[in-house]
Amino acid sequence: MPERIIVPFGPQHPVLPEPIHIDLVLEDEKVVEAIPSIGYIHRGLEQLVQKREYPEFVYVAERICGICSFIHSLCYCQGIEKIMEIEVPDRARYLRTIWSEYSRLHSHLLWLGLFADSMGFENLFMRSWRLREKVLDVLEDTTGGRVIQGTCKVGGVRRDIGQEKLDEIHRGLESFEEECRDLGHVFLNDTTVKNRLRGLGVLSKAEAYDLGAVGPTARASGVEMDHRETGYAAYGDLGFKPVIETAGDCYARCAVRLREVHASIDLVRRAIEEMPEGPIDVKVRGTPEGEYFSRAEQPRGEVVYYLRGDGTKNLSRARIRTPTLTNIPSLVKMLPGVQLADVPVVVLSIDPCISCTER
């Protein structure tokens, strides 16, 4: 019987954007067990609801994670709005959708670059991040921030996008989509990439469902689940169907995110074309009293905010369940059986966000 050794993977590793730690039990070069550890960057953000008034906590929520910051703030705001029975103006709902999808584009293109880097494909890494810069330019033009937008608030949004800027964004989507299509052609059709990814880190549909996988990790295994289908923000007006693959391997998870890039471009295009006129916010009076589970679809999967107010200016409780936390059990299931050299690729395939996980 081969001798077993334990090799630590992370929290510092060349391919890891954030500090996740996994103890890998190996037989020769083959992983037989993976033991995860989290908690390296816990910041105690949930307790801040006791020290920050509920409108101020929006700024804390969007700093839980820089990559999907806008969707964090949106999920928090819509939870407070449900507790206080606030009706958000239609134009604000559409603007929230546009910024949510640009956040998704930002996240997926960033991930594609990191994923290419995990395979040693540096040219593809640079191409992905060059496209990401175009997304960040639009976010900066429309919100004033490239990573932290600061535009979502309880009752609507803080900034509008003028029609001239909307038309400019709409015109730029065609060439941007074509560049994304060229990028996707390399990821999905390059022989080296296919040989490296197909059959690696397989997660079956039953395993994904039983382990509570969410987002592209679940959809790549055939689980048809995307919270945008429920119609929050303006998704109910625009219509949406989840992007599904069935192979459940690293290649399928890559394909889902590439196809979601085009789905996001289409949603932004339709949101601009159907953008209603009107105000972007409403006056908010009073304090939240009650509780609500607010849900939204982040780039990595469904995020859940449990919020409880007792009628004072501070919430009495905030509990956040992030997608990476629920995808770690799936990652532990994928790793046994793979070679040590393939571990970085499998870990990156779930797009781990440890800032979200360790609040």
Secondary structure, 3 states (H helix, E strand, C coil): CCCEEEEEECCCCCCCCCCCEEEEEEECCEEEEEEEECCCCCCCHHHHHHCCCCCCHHHHHCCCCCCCHHHHHHHHHHHHHHHHCCCCCHHHHHHHHHHHHHHHHHHHHHHHHHHHHHCCCHHHHHHHHHHHHHHHHHHHHHHCCCCCCCCEECCEECCCCCHHHHHHHHHHHHHHHHHHHHHHHHHHHCHHHHHHHCCCCCCCHHHHHHCCCCHHHHHCCCCCCCHHHHCCCCHHHHCCCCCCCCCCCHHHHHHHHHHHHHHHHHHHHHHHHCCCCCCCECCCCCCCEEEEEEEEEECCEEEEEEEEEECCCCEEEEEEECHHHHHHHHHHHHCCCCEHHHHHHHHHHCCCCHHHHCC
